[in-house]
């Protein structure tokens, strides 16, 4: 059983043995545009506190912590790196059992947030926030972190998938960036080449980064389907999802424009000039520009549409666990600082992450970046097509199941996408029956 499944099933047990609710802090109504609430800040500073913060950021949020402690000298931050999202979920699960939870946690958007909510120890983040603060966050981001009609964590490093392409190769072939999936397929066929005549493909037309299920989601939506609907019903084997899965299978075995099961090396292949197009996160823009350097010109385009164009949300969020009132207020002071207008803008500018707050796009620095970097502008402009899908207890199972599904159909031309997804649907149904 894969690690993500172990985490998911373990957390499910915790959801069934949830603790009772503790006193909850009420939201403030006097918040400024940065999201830092004056009354909360004052109360938090009345008593010196040290916050335990678990992060997936390897540098322990060093710059932000330094700036925060300078501004709030009575609140000290003890940040601990917990590894990636899977490792974080495992450690939080263990901490729920042992009652050794941190005060603030950074969580992947598909990594057990519903289970943590059902444990009774995660505070709905909306309880700390004024209506003004909530309204400043784009609605689609909130939709991604909604569960049982509550907002549990606040989006932090939120990303969207993009189409990156080797513009140099496109120009040489007289091609434009594809606007539709059919155009992408044709371009991928044209750009798949054996450049040295040895009978082996040297440049493939298309592939996706290792987070391949993230791209099945919009390809299902854009055919008119859904995977998790607004009521929380999972339909991973609908005809639109089957068509999305088959489109990958056909790219490998019919159009022969995508190498099978090479998602783990696709990003390196693209940077090396061995891949003409790739689906990968917009947050990778700065890193990709650095890796490619002067080897070729990078192009960025919207995810190609099918019937519609919808874009999913990835990345992580920040949550607060129950403790005592002073610690909870100080925790929100820290979280609101990390997500304030200026920091949201700075994070977006330096990486390509989406600015979670509307006010971040109005800063001078953000506007300057939009003018200076055309690819950054395209990534940000695509946010008009954002679509949020609420968090779900089966998120990790759906993800790992789609990884397996893609591996199966890419590796076998005769595999039936419908049967493959029927099996995943049965697994999800069984899991949810036991979860309830």
FENBELVEN-V647517 format. One record per residue. N is the residue number from 1. NEAR is the number of other ideal C-beta (glycine too) atoms within 10 Angstrom. D_FIRST is the distance of its C-alpha to the first C-alpha in whole Angstrom. Layout:
# FENBELVEN-V647517
n:N near:NEAR d_first:D_FIRST
n:N near:NEAR d_first:D_FIRST
This chain:
# FENBELVEN-V647517
n:1 near:8 d_first:0
n:2 near:15 d_first:4
n:3 near:13 d_first:7
n:4 near:22 d_first:8
n:5 near:16 d_first:6
n:6 near:15 d_first:7
n:7 near:23 d_first:10
n:8 near:28 d_first:11
n:9 near:17 d_first:11
n:10 near:17 d_first:12
n:11 near:25 d_first:15
n:12 near:22 d_first:16
n:13 near:15 d_first:17
n:14 near:21 d_first:19
n:15 near:19 d_first:20
n:16 near:12 d_first:21
n:17 near:11 d_first:23
n:18 near:14 d_first:25
n:19 near:12 d_first:28
n:20 near:5 d_first:32
n:21 near:10 d_first:33
n:22 near:13 d_first:35
n:23 near:10 d_first:38
n:24 near:13 d_first:38
n:25 near:16 d_first:40
n:26 near:8 d_first:42
n:27 near:19 d_first:42
n:28 near:18 d_first:45
n:29 near:12 d_first:47
n:30 near:10 d_first:49
n:31 near:22 d_first:46
n:32 near:14 d_first:48
n:33 near:16 d_first:46
n:34 near:19 d_first:44
n:35 near:27 d_first:42
n:36 near:21 d_first:43
n:37 near:24 d_first:45
n:38 near:11 d_first:48
n:39 near:12 d_first:48
n:40 near:22 d_first:45
n:41 near:19 d_first:46
n:42 near:11 d_first:49
n:43 near:16 d_first:47
n:44 near:25 d_first:44
n:45 near:16 d_first:47
n:46 near:11 d_first:49
n:47 near:12 d_first:47
n:48 near:12 d_first:45
n:49 near:21 d_first:41
n:50 near:13 d_first:38
n:51 near:23 d_first:35
n:52 near:18 d_first:32
n:53 near:24 d_first:30
n:54 near:23 d_first:26
n:55 near:22 d_first:26
n:56 near:19 d_first:24
n:57 near:17 d_first:27
n:58 near:10 d_first:28
n:59 near:11 d_first:31
n:60 near:15 d_first:31
n:61 near:19 d_first:33
n:62 near:11 d_first:36
n:63 near:11 d_first:38
n:64 near:19 d_first:38
n:65 near:22 d_first:38
n:66 near:11 d_first:41
n:67 near:15 d_first:43
n:68 near:20 d_first:41
n:69 near:14 d_first:43
n:70 near:8 d_first:46
n:71 near:12 d_first:46
n:72 near:19 d_first:45
n:73 near:10 d_first:46
n:74 near:13 d_first:46
n:75 near:23 d_first:42
n:76 near:14 d_first:40
n:77 near:22 d_first:36
n:78 near:13 d_first:34
n:79 near:20 d_first:31
n:80 near:11 d_first:28
n:81 near:15 d_first:26
n:82 near:21 d_first:22
n:83 near:14 d_first:20
n:84 near:11 d_first:19
n:85 near:21 d_first:18
n:86 near:19 d_first:14
n:87 near:15 d_first:16
n:88 near:23 d_first:18
n:89 near:29 d_first:16
n:90 near:20 d_first:15
n:91 near:19 d_first:18
n:92 near:28 d_first:20
n:93 near:23 d_first:18
n:94 near:13 d_first:19
n:95 near:17 d_first:22
n:96 near:26 d_first:22
n:97 near:13 d_first:22
n:98 near:8 d_first:24
n:99 near:8 d_first:27
n:100 near:10 d_first:27
n:101 near:22 d_first:26
n:102 near:23 d_first:28
n:103 near:25 d_first:31
n:104 near:23 d_first:30
n:105 near:28 d_first:26
n:106 near:25 d_first:25
n:107 near:25 d_first:22
n:108 near:20 d_first:21
n:109 near:25 d_first:21
n:110 near:24 d_first:18
n:111 near:27 d_first:17
n:112 near:31 d_first:17
n:113 near:27 d_first:21
n:114 near:22 d_first:21
n:115 near:30 d_first:19
n:116 near:26 d_first:21
n:117 near:22 d_first:24
n:118 near:21 d_first:24
n:119 near:23 d_first:24
n:120 near:17 d_first:27
n:121 near:20 d_first:27
n:122 near:24 d_first:27
n:123 near:25 d_first:31
n:124 near:19 d_first:31
n:125 near:26 d_first:33
n:126 near:19 d_first:35
n:127 near:15 d_first:37
n:128 near:26 d_first:38
n:129 near:24 d_first:40
n:130 near:17 d_first:43
n:131 near:11 d_first:43
n:132 near:15 d_first:44
n:133 near:26 d_first:41
n:134 near:17 d_first:39
n:135 near:13 d_first:41
n:136 near:22 d_first:41
n:137 near:22 d_first:37
n:138 near:22 d_first:37
n:139 near:11 d_first:36
n:140 near:22 d_first:33
n:141 near:25 d_first:31
n:142 near:19 d_first:32
n:143 near:17 d_first:30
n:144 near:25 d_first:27
n:145 near:26 d_first:27
n:146 near:18 d_first:28
n:147 near:20 d_first:27
n:148 near:12 d_first:29
n:149 near:7 d_first:32
n:150 near:14 d_first:31
n:151 near:21 d_first:31
n:152 near:22 d_first:28
n:153 near:27 d_first:28
n:154 near:27 d_first:31
n:155 near:27 d_first:30
n:156 near:23 d_first:30
n:157 near:23 d_first:29
n:158 near:29 d_first:29
n:159 near:24 d_first:28
n:160 near:26 d_first:29
n:161 near:25 d_first:28
n:162 near:25 d_first:31
n:163 near:23 d_first:32
n:164 near:27 d_first:33
n:165 near:27 d_first:36
n:166 near:24 d_first:38
n:167 near:19 d_first:41
n:168 near:15 d_first:43
n:169 near:22 d_first:42
n:170 near:21 d_first:42
n:171 near:13 d_first:46
n:172 near:11 d_first:46
n:173 near:12 d_first:45
n:174 near:7 d_first:47
n:175 near:17 d_first:44
n:176 near:13 d_first:44
n:177 near:18 d_first:40
n:178 near:22 d_first:39
n:179 near:14 d_first:39
n:180 near:14 d_first:37
n:181 near:18 d_first:34
n:182 near:12 d_first:37
n:183 near:15 d_first:38
n:184 near:24 d_first:35
n:185 near:21 d_first:35
n:186 near:16 d_first:38
n:187 near:24 d_first:38
n:188 near:22 d_first:35
n:189 near:16 d_first:37
n:190 near:16 d_first:40
n:191 near:22 d_first:38
n:192 near:21 d_first:36
n:193 near:14 d_first:38
n:194 near:11 d_first:39
n:195 near:10 d_first:41
n:196 near:8 d_first:42
n:197 near:7 d_first:43
n:198 near:8 d_first:41
n:199 near:6 d_first:39
n:200 near:8 d_first:35
n:201 near:15 d_first:35
n:202 near:13 d_first:35
n:203 near:17 d_first:35
n:204 near:24 d_first:32
n:205 near:26 d_first:33
n:206 near:26 d_first:30
n:207 near:29 d_first:27
n:208 near:23 d_first:24
n:209 near:20 d_first:23
n:210 near:13 d_first:19
n:211 near:17 d_first:19
n:212 near:22 d_first:19
n:213 near:18 d_first:18
n:214 near:22 d_first:21
n:215 near:22 d_first:24
n:216 near:25 d_first:22
n:217 near:26 d_first:23
n:218 near:24 d_first:27
n:219 near:22 d_first:27
n:220 near:25 d_first:27
n:221 near:23 d_first:29
n:222 near:23 d_first:32
n:223 near:19 d_first:32
n:224 near:13 d_first:32
n:225 near:20 d_first:29
n:226 near:18 d_first:27
n:227 near:25 d_first:23
n:228 near:19 d_first:23
n:229 near:12 d_first:27
n:230 near:11 d_first:29
n:231 near:6 d_first:29
n:232 near:16 d_first:25
n:233 near:11 d_first:24
n:234 near:22 d_first:21
n:235 near:17 d_first:23
n:236 near:28 d_first:20
n:237 near:21 d_first:22
n:238 near:18 d_first:25
n:239 near:14 d_first:28
n:240 near:19 d_first:28
n:241 near:27 d_first:24
n:242 near:22 d_first:24
n:243 near:17 d_first:27
n:244 near:26 d_first:26
n:245 near:28 d_first:23
n:246 near:17 d_first:25
n:247 near:20 d_first:28
n:248 near:23 d_first:25
n:249 near:24 d_first:25
n:250 near:17 d_first:29
n:251 near:24 d_first:29
n:252 near:21 d_first:27
n:253 near:17 d_first:29
n:254 near:13 d_first:32
n:255 near:16 d_first:33
n:256 near:15 d_first:32
n:257 near:24 d_first:32
n:258 near:27 d_first:28
n:259 near:21 d_first:26
n:260 near:18 d_first:23
n:261 near:15 d_first:20
n:262 near:17 d_first:22
n:263 near:22 d_first:21
n:264 near:10 d_first:20
n:265 near:16 d_first:24
n:266 near:24 d_first:25
n:267 near:22 d_first:27
n:268 near:11 d_first:28
n:269 near:17 d_first:30
n:270 near:25 d_first:31
n:271 near:22 d_first:33
n:272 near:14 d_first:34
n:273 near:15 d_first:36
n:274 near:19 d_first:33
n:275 near:28 d_first:32
n:276 near:28 d_first:35
n:277 near:28 d_first:33
n:278 near:23 d_first:29
n:279 near:23 d_first:28
n:280 near:24 d_first:27
n:281 near:23 d_first:27
n:282 near:28 d_first:31
n:283 near:23 d_first:30
n:284 near:21 d_first:30
n:285 near:24 d_first:34
n:286 near:15 d_first:35
n:287 near:15 d_first:33
n:288 near:22 d_first:33
n:289 near:15 d_first:37
n:290 near:9 d_first:37
n:291 near:15 d_first:35
n:292 near:17 d_first:37
n:293 near:8 d_first:40
n:294 near:5 d_first:43
n:295 near:12 d_first:41
n:296 near:18 d_first:41
n:297 near:13 d_first:42
n:298 near:18 d_first:39
n:299 near:20 d_first:39
n:300 near:22 d_first:37
n:301 near:20 d_first:37
n:302 near:20 d_first:36
n:303 near:22 d_first:33
n:304 near:22 d_first:34
n:305 near:17 d_first:35
n:306 near:21 d_first:35
n:307 near:12 d_first:37
n:308 near:12 d_first:36
n:309 near:18 d_first:35
n:310 near:19 d_first:32
n:311 near:22 d_first:30
n:312 near:24 d_first:27
n:313 near:25 d_first:27
n:314 near:21 d_first:24
n:315 near:21 d_first:24
n:316 near:24 d_first:25
n:317 near:27 d_first:27
n:318 near:23 d_first:28
n:319 near:27 d_first:28
n:320 near:28 d_first:30
n:321 near:22 d_first:29
n:322 near:17 d_first:32
n:323 near:19 d_first:34
n:324 near:11 d_first:38
n:325 near:13 d_first:40
n:326 near:14 d_first:41
n:327 near:21 d_first:38
n:328 near:23 d_first:37
n:329 near:24 d_first:40
n:330 near:30 d_first:39
n:331 near:29 d_first:36
n:332 near:29 d_first:37
n:333 near:24 d_first:40
n:334 near:25 d_first:37
n:335 near:27 d_first:35
n:336 near:25 d_first:38
n:337 near:21 d_first:39
n:338 near:22 d_first:36
n:339 near:25 d_first:36
n:340 near:21 d_first:40
n:341 near:23 d_first:42
n:342 near:17 d_first:43
n:343 near:21 d_first:39
n:344 near:30 d_first:38
n:345 near:22 d_first:40
n:346 near:18 d_first:40
n:347 near:22 d_first:36
n:348 near:27 d_first:36
n:349 near:22 d_first:39
n:350 near:11 d_first:38
n:351 near:18 d_first:34
n:352 near:25 d_first:34
n:353 near:26 d_first:32
n:354 near:30 d_first:34
n:355 near:23 d_first:36
n:356 near:24 d_first:35
n:357 near:27 d_first:39
n:358 near:15 d_first:42
n:359 near:18 d_first:44
n:360 near:26 d_first:42
n:361 near:18 d_first:43
n:362 near:13 d_first:47
n:363 near:19 d_first:47
n:364 near:8 d_first:49
n:365 near:13 d_first:47
n:366 near:21 d_first:44
n:367 near:12 d_first:47
n:368 near:11 d_first:48
n:369 near:17 d_first:45
n:370 near:15 d_first:45
n:371 near:9 d_first:48
n:372 near:10 d_first:47
n:373 near:18 d_first:44
n:374 near:11 d_first:44
n:375 near:19 d_first:40
n:376 near:22 d_first:39
n:377 near:14 d_first:42
n:378 near:18 d_first:40
n:379 near:25 d_first:36
n:380 near:21 d_first:38
n:381 near:11 d_first:40
n:382 near:21 d_first:37
n:383 near:18 d_first:36
n:384 near:10 d_first:38
n:385 near:18 d_first:36
n:386 near:19 d_first:33
n:387 near:18 d_first:31
n:388 near:20 d_first:29
n:389 near:22 d_first:26
n:390 near:19 d_first:25
n:391 near:26 d_first:22
n:392 near:20 d_first:20
n:393 near:24 d_first:18
n:394 near:22 d_first:15
n:395 near:24 d_first:16
n:396 near:27 d_first:13
n:397 near:25 d_first:11
n:398 near:24 d_first:14
n:399 near:22 d_first:14
n:400 near:19 d_first:10
n:401 near:23 d_first:11
n:402 near:24 d_first:15
n:403 near:18 d_first:13
n:404 near:16 d_first:12
n:405 near:26 d_first:15
n:406 near:24 d_first:17
n:407 near:16 d_first:16
n:408 near:18 d_first:17
n:409 near:24 d_first:20
n:410 near:22 d_first:21
n:411 near:13 d_first:20
n:412 near:14 d_first:22
n:413 near:12 d_first:25
n:414 near:7 d_first:25
n:415 near:18 d_first:22
n:416 near:15 d_first:23
n:417 near:22 d_first:22
n:418 near:15 d_first:23
n:419 near:11 d_first:21
n:420 near:23 d_first:18
n:421 near:24 d_first:18
n:422 near:14 d_first:19
n:423 near:16 d_first:16
n:424 near:21 d_first:14
n:425 near:17 d_first:17
n:426 near:12 d_first:16
n:427 near:18 d_first:13
n:428 near:22 d_first:15
n:429 near:12 d_first:17
n:430 near:11 d_first:16
n:431 near:20 d_first:14
n:432 near:17 d_first:17
n:433 near:8 d_first:19
n:434 near:10 d_first:17
n:435 near:19 d_first:18
n:436 near:9 d_first:21
